[in-house]
Amino acid sequence: MEQRITIRIAEREYVLRAATPESEELIRLAAAAINRKISAYTAKFPGKNMVDILSFVALNESIGSITLQRKVDSMQQETASLAQELDTYLDNMEKK
């Protein structure tokens, strides 16, 4: 059941729809994480306007997402390689 929720990011409120309780939790966690990063960048770069701060937050999050995707891709490749090695080993064991 969809639920309307209100979140606050950078002192602005947004009304969103959450399809499930799990998606509501993710939305709220994401908003809290964004607000923490906004606070950190605001403290680190006093005097910067909110557009600059939000650009830094977006860039930081994109870098993190790309880094994690690369790690996942690498792990998937390693898993496939290990599975192939295991299959080869088991095939050789059956031949003996």
N, C-alpha and C positions, 0 to 999 in steps of 0.2 A: 504494500500500500504506500503510495507516494505521500510524503509529508513535506509541508512547507517549513523551512527553517530560516532563521536570520543569523547571519554571521557578520562580523565586523573586521574589516581589513583597512589598515591605515586610516582609522577614524571615520570610515564610511561603512554604512550598513548595506548589506545585500540580502535580498530574499531569494532563496534557492529552493529547488525541489530535491528531496532525497528519496530515491526509490525504495531503499531498504534501511533498516537501522545501521547496517554495516556501512552503507554509503554515507549516512549522516555522520557517523563517527569519523570516517576518512575526511570528509569535508571539514569538520570541526578541527581535526588534527592538523590538516593542511593550513587552515586559516591561522591557527595558533603558531605554527612553524613560520609562516610568512611574517606574522607580526613580530615574532622574536628576531627574525633577520632584519626587519625594518628598524627595530630598536637598536640592534647592534650596529648597523650601518649609519644610523642617525647619530649615535654616540661617536663612532669612528670618524665620520665626516660631517662635523657640525657646519651648518650653513648651506649644505646641499639641499636643493629643492626635492620635493617628493617624487617627481618624475625621474630624477637621477637616482634616488634611493631605490625606487621600484625597478629601474633598469639594472642596478647592481644585483638586486635580489633575483630578478629573472635570469640574469647571466649566471649567477652562482648556482641556481637550481638547475639550469640547463646543463652546465658543466657536470654537476653531480649526476644527473640523469644519464648523460652520455657515458660517463665513466662507469656507472653501474651496468649499463647495457653492454659495454665492451667486456666487462668482467663476466657477465652472464654468457655472452657469446663464446668467450674463451673457455668457460667451464663446460658449455655444451659440446664444444669441439673436443675437449679433453675427455669428456664422458664417452663420446662416440669412439674416440681412439682407444680408450680402455676397453670398451665393449668389444671392439674389433679384435684387440689383443686377446681378450678372454675367449672369444669364439674360436680364434685360431688355436689357442692353447688346448681348448676342449676338443677340437677336431683332431689335433695331433695325439691327444690322449686316447681317443677312441680308436685310432689307427694302430695303436701299440698292442 
